[in-house]
Amino acid sequence: MVEKLYGIKGAIKYSGRSAYHLMYAKHASSQLYKVLYYGKVSCLARKRYKIEQALDIMER
């Protein structure tokens, strides 16, 4: 579904109960981040911080 909407290849894996895992390569993760966390969108600050730290490491 993400690939259809945004052209980003990856997978969404169901891991039991109500949890899902988004599985994307480094470049695709960077693109997906821009889609999910655009501007001042409402989100969990700790999750946003975690992905920003991971992407910052990749850019070095």
Backbone as CSV, one residue per row, in Angstrom:
resi,resn,N_x,N_y,N_z,CA_x,CA_y,CA_z,C_x,C_y,C_z
1,MET,0.817,-1.187,0.000,0.000,0.000,0.000,0.874,1.270,0.000
2,VAL,1.929,1.285,0.796,2.840,2.428,0.839,3.508,2.599,-0.513
3,GLU,3.847,1.482,-1.131,4.491,1.551,-2.444,3.549,2.168,-3.479
4,LYS,2.289,1.807,-3.430,1.312,2.363,-4.359,1.157,3.872,-4.167
5,LEU,1.060,4.300,-2.920,0.818,5.712,-2.625,2.036,6.595,-2.830
6,TYR,3.211,6.125,-2.399,4.391,6.983,-2.369,5.569,6.473,-3.188
7,GLY,5.466,5.269,-3.750,6.554,4.714,-4.547,7.749,4.288,-3.707
8,ILE,7.506,3.980,-2.424,8.567,3.573,-1.505,8.435,2.071,-1.275
9,LYS,9.481,1.317,-1.640,9.423,-0.136,-1.509,9.819,-0.573,-0.109
10,GLY,9.081,-1.545,0.423,9.351,-2.082,1.744,8.259,-3.070,2.105
11,ALA,8.127,-3.329,3.393,7.132,-4.291,3.851,6.531,-3.861,5.179
12,ILE,5.299,-4.278,5.396,4.638,-4.087,6.680,4.372,-5.479,7.218
13,LYS,4.972,-5.791,8.352,4.902,-7.140,8.916,4.034,-7.126,10.173
14,TYR,3.064,-8.031,10.230,2.221,-8.183,11.408,2.953,-9.081,12.390
15,SER,3.115,-8.610,13.625,3.900,-9.397,14.581,3.088,-9.864,15.789
16,GLY,1.803,-9.984,15.640,0.972,-10.511,16.716,0.227,-9.430,17.471
17,ARG,-0.826,-9.833,18.105,-1.734,-8.925,18.834,-2.125,-7.755,17.947
18,SER,-1.589,-6.594,18.194,-1.954,-5.440,17.363,-0.722,-4.665,16.908
19,ALA,0.417,-5.324,16.894,1.667,-4.643,16.535,2.051,-4.924,15.080
20,TYR,2.507,-3.882,14.427,3.006,-3.987,13.062,4.418,-3.428,13.023
21,HIS,5.254,-3.975,12.151,6.616,-3.490,11.962,6.744,-3.003,10.531
22,LEU,7.272,-1.800,10.378,7.570,-1.276,9.052,9.003,-1.662,8.730
23,MET,9.214,-2.335,7.622,10.543,-2.815,7.264,10.947,-2.199,5.919
24,TYR,11.917,-1.276,5.993,12.374,-0.559,4.804,13.883,-0.428,4.830
25,ALA,14.474,-0.305,3.650,15.919,-0.089,3.540,16.244,1.334,3.997
26,LYS,17.520,1.634,4.135,17.950,2.936,4.654,17.397,4.111,3.848
27,HIS,17.566,4.078,2.559,17.108,5.193,1.719,15.583,5.310,1.774
28,ALA,14.901,4.177,1.713,13.439,4.180,1.772,12.959,4.687,3.129
29,SER,13.686,4.369,4.197,13.322,4.853,5.537,13.385,6.364,5.592
30,SER,14.379,6.931,4.971,14.524,8.376,4.932,13.352,9.019,4.188
31,GLN,12.949,8.427,3.090,11.814,8.934,2.328,10.521,8.792,3.120
32,LEU,10.338,7.649,3.769,9.129,7.390,4.546,9.035,8.334,5.740
33,TYR,10.169,8.644,6.346,10.203,9.587,7.463,9.616,10.935,7.041
34,LYS,9.985,11.405,5.874,9.490,12.689,5.379,7.973,12.664,5.166
35,VAL,7.443,11.503,4.801,5.998,11.363,4.598,5.271,11.311,5.941
36,LEU,5.814,10.551,6.899,5.144,10.358,8.187,5.245,11.557,9.112
37,TYR,6.382,12.222,9.122,6.633,13.300,10.077,6.795,14.651,9.397
38,TYR,5.901,14.994,8.509,5.978,16.276,7.818,5.592,17.408,8.775
39,GLY,6.279,18.522,8.690,5.942,19.711,9.467,5.754,19.468,10.951
40,LYS,4.692,20.006,11.485,4.392,19.897,12.915,3.265,18.899,13.150
41,VAL,3.319,17.771,12.492,2.289,16.749,12.632,2.299,16.182,14.057
42,SER,1.129,15.844,14.550,0.996,15.267,15.883,1.592,13.851,15.886
43,CYS,2.514,13.578,16.820,3.147,12.261,16.878,3.739,12.032,18.264
44,LEU,4.209,10.825,18.501,4.890,10.515,19.749,6.311,11.072,19.672
45,ALA,6.640,11.962,20.561,7.947,12.629,20.531,9.099,11.638,20.648
46,ARG,8.954,10.617,21.481,10.047,9.658,21.658,10.287,8.849,20.391
47,LYS,9.222,8.535,19.646,9.380,7.798,18.390,10.050,8.679,17.337
48,ARG,9.615,9.937,17.282,10.207,10.852,16.314,11.686,11.073,16.622
49,TYR,12.027,11.243,17.886,13.415,11.433,18.295,14.259,10.217,17.906
50,LYS,13.724,9.034,18.134,14.448,7.795,17.834,14.765,7.678,16.338
51,ILE,13.792,7.959,15.483,14.033,7.863,14.042,14.966,8.963,13.573
52,GLU,14.849,10.153,14.157,15.768,11.245,13.782,17.209,10.890,14.132
53,GLN,17.418,10.257,15.275,18.768,9.846,15.671,19.310,8.778,14.709
54,ALA,18.484,7.827,14.339,18.913,6.763,13.430,19.252,7.333,12.048
55,LEU,18.422,8.224,11.551,18.688,8.813,10.244,19.894,9.731,10.274
56,ASP,20.129,10.398,11.387,21.305,11.254,11.516,22.591,10.430,11.426
57,ILE,22.593,9.251,12.024,23.753,8.350,11.961,23.993,7.909,10.528
58,MET,22.928,7.622,9.789,23.063,7.168,8.413,23.640,8.257,7.504
59,GLU,23.336,9.511,7.795,23.790,10.605,6.939,25.253,10.945,7.143
60,ARG,25.859,10.495,8.199,27.273,10.798,8.464,28.194,10.044,7.550
